[in-house]
């Protein structure tokens, strides 16, 4: 049993509770949380590790959607338009993957840890990132991704998907959790969707999928028109989409932990269905901006009571995997939101909501949750508690201490 105390405890619980001069009792899980006076009186025989002045303890950040296999990209890919970007990914895919060695991905994960991330939802297209994720102390929900829209290749693609998923299942432990990703409605044949989701449902695996990320995708899925028409004709000889958005969503029933990423072009009917499915939306604001897509309308999510979590996406469409960088970008992008109030919403989205999206027992500093904590120091005293969450986002680049599963890492 250990106790750590700080100037402020940000619980990120259901009520966004903040404790001034607080302390946390923990081992692998959180045992108790309260004011320092309360904890001293209740646990008189346990030594307390006191953090410095202007210190904060909060849950570790949860990056609910990240791609690691393109981590070698810096200046190679084309931004500013979704189709231009997609063509550049296909053209440079082999080169970028070859450079993204286990060593490089491990370095990126290490930096993520230093910037406060303690859990990730890693979307893996080829499983080339499996070894690095397995070695990292960061908790990984490892989404083996299925992709392919050609009917005559469906059996082969499904066999490959199952083999990669089985490899992930063999590595399963308390910090490496296999899961299933359906790439998107435009890129996965209905047979592959059905069989992959059946497998996920039978084995109680979390599921995630990209959904309506761009105007080009919207035009293709609804009308078989737009830039995607030339793309699919050139690469796959297809002139019609393999599924429609609502047909796609209707296949995701009976999945306990479900998330959809982007959803910036989702209709009201789509959002109603996502709410009905009990899903979370992974918000990747920087990626949306890099590819010149729309920003997610958070007011509509509020209207449908759909929670959102936060992901960085990958370095194929971002220049940073730091969640604090992503949080600052969110603050600056959603200009219709009050910066003080929105900061509280964002910290909860980056912790509790991410945990819910990935099916984890983390993201809150409350009893019986996993003891994944980060310790931060602000440059000066915060005079108004109401400004605390905003100042954490504005001023934190690296954390002082990272604790995962009760251990300093």
C-alpha positions in Angstrom: 0.0 0.0 0.0 1.3 3.5 -1.0 0.0 7.0 -0.4 0.8 10.0 -2.6 -0.4 13.5 -1.9 -0.5 16.7 -4.0 -1.8 20.2 -4.0 -4.7 19.1 -6.2 -6.3 15.8 -7.0 -8.3 15.7 -10.3 -10.5 12.6 -10.0 -12.2 12.8 -13.5 -15.1 10.9 -11.9 -18.7 11.3 -12.9 -19.0 14.6 -11.0 -15.5 15.9 -12.1 -14.6 16.1 -8.4 -11.5 18.1 -7.5 -9.8 17.8 -4.1 -7.5 20.5 -2.8 -4.6 19.3 -0.7 -5.6 15.7 -1.4 -4.1 12.2 -1.2 -4.5 8.8 -2.9 -4.1 5.4 -1.3 -3.3 2.6 -3.8 -1.5 -0.6 -4.7 -2.4 -2.1 -8.1 -5.8 -0.5 -7.7 -6.9 2.7 -6.0 -8.0 2.0 -2.4 -9.0 5.5 -1.2 -9.1 9.1 -2.2 -9.6 12.2 0.1 -8.1 15.2 1.7 -4.7 14.8 3.2 -6.1 15.2 6.7 -8.7 12.5 6.1 -6.1 10.1 4.7 -3.6 10.7 7.5 -6.2 10.0 10.1 -7.5 6.9 8.4 -4.0 5.4 7.5 -1.8 6.6 10.3 0.9 3.9 9.9 1.5 4.4 6.1 4.2 6.7 4.9 3.0 9.5 2.6 5.0 10.6 -0.5 4.4 14.4 -0.7 4.7 16.0 -4.1 6.0 19.5 -4.4 4.1 22.8 -4.4 1.6 23.4 -7.2 1.5 19.6 -7.9 -1.4 17.7 -9.4 -2.3 14.0 -9.5 -4.8 12.9 -12.0 -5.7 9.7 -14.0 -3.3 8.7 -16.8 -4.4 9.9 -20.2 -6.1 7.4 -22.5 -5.4 7.8 -26.3 -8.4 5.9 -27.6 -7.4 5.9 -31.2 -3.8 5.8 -32.5 -2.0 4.2 -35.5 1.6 3.3 -34.8 2.6 1.5 -38.0 3.2 4.7 -39.9 5.2 6.3 -37.2 8.2 7.0 -39.5 6.2 9.7 -41.4 7.2 13.3 -41.0 7.2 15.1 -44.4 6.4 12.2 -46.8 2.6 12.3 -46.9 0.3 14.8 -48.6 -2.1 16.8 -46.5 -4.9 19.2 -47.3 -7.3 16.8 -49.0 -8.5 13.3 -47.9 -8.1 11.7 -51.4 -4.7 13.2 -52.0 -3.6 12.0 -48.6 -5.0 8.5 -49.2 -3.2 8.2 -52.5 0.0 9.3 -50.9 -0.4 6.7 -48.2 -0.8 4.0 -50.8 2.1 5.2 -52.8 4.5 5.5 -49.8 3.1 2.6 -47.6 5.9 0.1 -48.1 8.6 2.7 -47.6 7.0 4.1 -44.4 6.3 0.7 -42.9 9.8 -0.5 -43.6 11.2 2.5 -41.6 8.7 2.0 -38.7 10.8 -0.6 -36.9 10.0 -2.0 -33.5 12.8 0.2 -32.1 11.2 3.4 -33.7 7.7 2.5 -32.5 9.1 1.8 -29.0 10.6 5.3 -29.0 7.3 6.8 -29.9 5.6 4.9 -27.1 8.2 6.0 -24.6 7.6 9.6 -25.5 3.9 9.1 -25.2 4.4 7.8 -21.7 6.5 10.9 -20.8 3.6 13.1 -22.1 1.1 11.4 -19.8 -0.4 8.6 -21.8 -0.9 5.4 -19.8 -3.3 3.5 -22.1 -3.9 3.4 -25.9 -6.3 1.9 -28.4 -3.8 0.8 -31.1 -5.3 0.2 -34.5 -3.1 -2.4 -36.2 -3.4 -3.1 -40.0 -0.5 -5.5 -40.2 0.5 -6.4 -36.6 4.0 -4.9 -37.2 3.5 -2.8 -34.0 2.6 -5.8 -31.8 6.1 -6.4 -30.4 6.6 -2.8 -29.4 3.2 -2.5 -27.8 3.8 -5.7 -25.9 7.1 -4.5 -24.6 5.8 -1.1 -23.5 4.5 -0.5 -19.9 1.6 1.4 -21.5 -1.7 -0.5 -21.4 -2.6 -1.5 -25.0 -6.0 -2.5 -26.4 -4.7 -3.9 -29.6 -7.2 -3.6 -32.4 -6.4 -6.2 -35.2 -7.9 -4.5 -38.2 -9.8 -6.1 -41.1 -9.8 -4.4 -44.4 -10.8 -5.3 -48.0 -13.8 -4.6 -50.2 -13.4 -7.1 -53.1 -15.7 -10.1 -52.8 -13.3 -12.6 -54.5 -10.7 -11.8 -51.9 -12.9 -12.0 -48.8 -12.0 -15.6 -47.7 -8.2 -14.9 -48.1 -8.5 -11.6 -46.2 -10.6 -13.1 -43.4 -8.0 -15.9 -43.0 -5.2 -13.3 -42.7 -7.3 -11.3 -40.2 -7.9 -14.4 -38.0 -4.3 -15.3 -38.1 -3.2 -11.9 -36.9 -6.0 -11.8 -34.3 -4.9 -15.2 -33.0 -1.3 -13.9 -32.6 -2.6 -11.0 -30.5 -4.8 -13.3 -28.4 -1.7 -15.5 -27.6 0.0 -12.4 -26.2 -3.0 -11.4 -24.0 -2.3 -10.3 -20.4 -3.5 -7.7 -18.0 -1.9 -4.8 -20.0 -2.2 -6.2 -23.5 -5.8 -6.8 -24.6 -6.8 -8.1 -28.1 -9.6 -6.3 -29.9 -11.1 -6.0 -33.4 -11.2 -3.0 -35.8 -13.3 -2.8 -38.9 -11.5 -0.3 -41.1 -14.4 1.6 -42.5 -17.7 1.2 -44.4 -16.1 2.0 -47.7 -13.2 -0.4 -47.4 -14.6 -3.6 -45.9 -16.9 -6.1 -47.6 -20.1 -6.9 -45.7 -19.0 -10.6 -45.4 -15.8 -9.5 -43.6 -17.8 -7.2 -41.4 -20.3 -9.8 -40.5 -17.8 -12.6 -39.7 -15.3 -10.3 -37.9 -18.1 -8.9 -35.7 -19.4 -12.4 -35.0 -16.0 -13.4 -33.8 -15.7 -10.3 -31.6 -19.1 -10.9 -30.1 -18.5 -14.5 -29.4 -15.2 -13.7 -27.6 -16.3 -10.5 -26.0 -13.7 -8.3 -27.7 -13.9 -4.5 -28.0 -14.6 -3.2 -31.5 -13.8 0.1 -33.2 -14.2 1.5 -36.7 -13.6 4.6 -38.7 -16.9 6.1 -39.9 -17.7 9.0 -42.2 -14.4 10.9 -41.9 -14.6 13.0 -45.0 -17.0 14.6 -47.5 -15.5 12.3 -50.2 -16.5 9.3 -48.1 -20.0 10.7 -47.7 -20.5 11.2 -51.4 -19.3 7.7 -52.2 -21.3 5.9 -49.6 -24.5 7.7 -50.3 -24.4 8.4 -54.0 -21.5 6.4 -55.5 -20.1 9.7 -56.7 -17.2 12.1 -56.0 -13.4 11.6 -55.8 -13.8 8.1 -54.4 -15.3 6.9 -57.6 -12.1 7.4 -59.5 -10.1 6.0 -56.6 -12.1 2.7 -56.5 -12.2 2.4 -60.3 -8.4 2.8 -60.5 -7.4 0.6 -57.6 -10.1 -2.0 -57.3 -12.3 -1.8 -60.4 -15.4 -0.9 -58.4 -18.0 1.7 -59.4 -20.3 1.2 -56.4 -19.8 1.2 -52.7 -20.1 -2.2 -51.0 -22.4 -0.9 -48.2 -24.5 2.1 -47.1 -23.9 3.9 -43.8 -27.0 2.7 -42.0 -26.4 -0.9 -43.4 -23.0 -0.7 -42.0 -24.0 0.5 -38.5 -26.8 -2.0 -38.2 -24.2 -4.8 -38.2 -22.7 -3.6 -34.9 -25.4 -4.9 -32.5 -24.4 -6.9 -29.4 -20.9 -5.4 -29.1 -20.4 -4.4 -25.5 -17.4 -1.9 -25.9 -17.8 -0.1 -29.2 -16.4 3.1 -30.7 -16.5 4.9 -34.0 -13.7 7.3 -35.0 -14.2 10.7 -36.6 -18.0 10.7 -37.6 -17.7 14.3 -38.7 -20.0 13.7 -41.7 -22.5 11.5 -39.7 -26.2 12.4 -40.2 -28.8 12.7 -37.5 -30.0 9.2 -38.2 -26.4 7.9 -38.0 -25.9 9.6 -34.6 -29.3 8.2 -33.4 -28.1 4.7 -34.3 -24.6 5.2 -32.7 -26.4 6.3 -29.5 -28.7 3.2 -29.8 -25.6 1.0 -30.1 -24.2 2.5 -26.9 -21.0 3.6 -28.7 -18.4 6.3 -28.0 -17.0 8.6 -30.7 -13.2 8.9 -30.9 -12.5 12.6 -31.6 -9.2 13.2 -33.5 -9.3 16.9 -34.1 -5.7 17.4 -35.4 -6.1 14.6 -38.0 -9.3 16.1 -39.2 -7.6 19.5 -39.7 -4.6 18.0 -41.5 -6.8 16.3 -44.0 -9.0 19.4 -44.4 -12.1 17.6 -43.0 -14.9 19.0 -40.9 -14.6 19.3 -37.2 -16.8 17.1 -35.1 -20.0 18.9 -34.0 -20.0 18.4 -30.2 -23.3 20.2 -29.8 -25.0 17.4 -31.8 -23.2 14.8 -29.7 -24.7 16.5 -26.6 -28.1 16.5 -28.2 -27.9 12.7 -28.6 -26.1 12.2 -25.3 -23.2 10.4 -27.1 -19.9 10.5 -25.2 -16.6 11.3 -27.0 -13.1 10.2 -26.2 -9.9 11.6 -27.6 -7.3 10.1 -30.0 -4.3 11.5 -31.7 -4.7 9.2 -34.8 -1.3 8.3 -36.2 1.8 10.3 -37.4 0.4 9.7 -40.9 -2.1 12.5 -40.1 -0.6 14.3 -37.1 2.7 15.8 -36.1 2.5 14.6 -32.4 1.3 11.6 -30.4 1.1 13.7 -27.2 -2.3 13.8 -25.7 -1.6 17.2 -24.2 -0.8 18.6 -27.6 -4.1 17.1 -28.8 -6.0 18.6 -25.9 -4.5 22.1 -26.6 -5.6 21.7 -30.3 -9.1 20.8 -29.2 -9.3 23.9 -27.0 -8.2 26.1 -29.9 -10.5 24.4 -32.5 -13.8 24.4 -30.7 -14.1 28.2 -30.4 -17.8 28.1 -29.5 -17.0 26.5 -26.2 -16.0 28.4 -23.1 -12.4 27.6 -22.5 -12.7 27.1 -18.8 -15.7 24.8 -18.8 -14.6 23.0 -21.9 -11.2 22.1 -20.3 -13.1 20.1 -17.6 -15.0 18.3 -20.3 -11.8 17.5 -22.2 -9.9 16.0 -19.3 -12.8 13.7 -18.6 -12.9 12.8 -22.3 -9.2 12.0 -22.2 -9.6 9.7 -19.2 -12.9 8.3 -18.1 -14.5 8.3 -21.6 -11.4 6.8 -23.2 -11.6 4.0 -20.6 -15.2 3.4 -21.4 -14.6 3.3 -25.1 -11.9 0.7 -24.7 -13.6 -1.4 -22.0 -11.0 -0.7 -19.3 -11.2 -0.2 -15.6 -9.3 3.0 -15.6 -9.7 6.8 -16.2 -11.0 7.8 -12.7 -9.4 8.3 -9.3 -12.0 6.4 -7.4 -11.8 3.2 -5.3 -11.3 -0.1 -7.2 -10.2 1.5 -10.4 -6.7 0.5 -11.7 -4.0 2.7 -10.2 -2.9 4.5 -13.4 -1.8 8.0 -12.3 0.2 10.9 -13.6 1.9 13.6 -11.5 2.2 17.1 -12.9 3.7 20.4 -11.7 2.3 23.7 -12.7 4.6 26.7 -13.1 2.8 28.7 -10.4 -0.1 28.7 -7.9 -3.6 28.5 -9.3 -5.7 31.0 -7.5 -9.1 29.9 -8.7 -9.9 26.2 -8.6 -12.2 26.8 -11.5 -9.2 27.5 -13.7 -7.3 24.4 -12.8 -8.2 22.1 -15.6 -7.6 24.8 -18.2 -4.1 25.5 -16.8 -3.2 21.8 -16.8 -4.0 21.6 -20.5 -2.3 24.9 -21.4 1.0 24.4 -19.5 1.7 20.6 -19.4 4.1 19.2 -22.0 5.7 16.4 -19.9 4.7 14.8 -16.7 6.9 14.4 -13.6 5.9 10.9 -12.7 3.9 8.1 -14.4 2.4 5.2 -12.4 0.8 2.3 -14.2 -0.8 -0.5 -12.3 0.6 0.9 -9.1 4.2 0.9 -10.3 6.4 3.8 -11.2 7.3 3.5 -14.9 
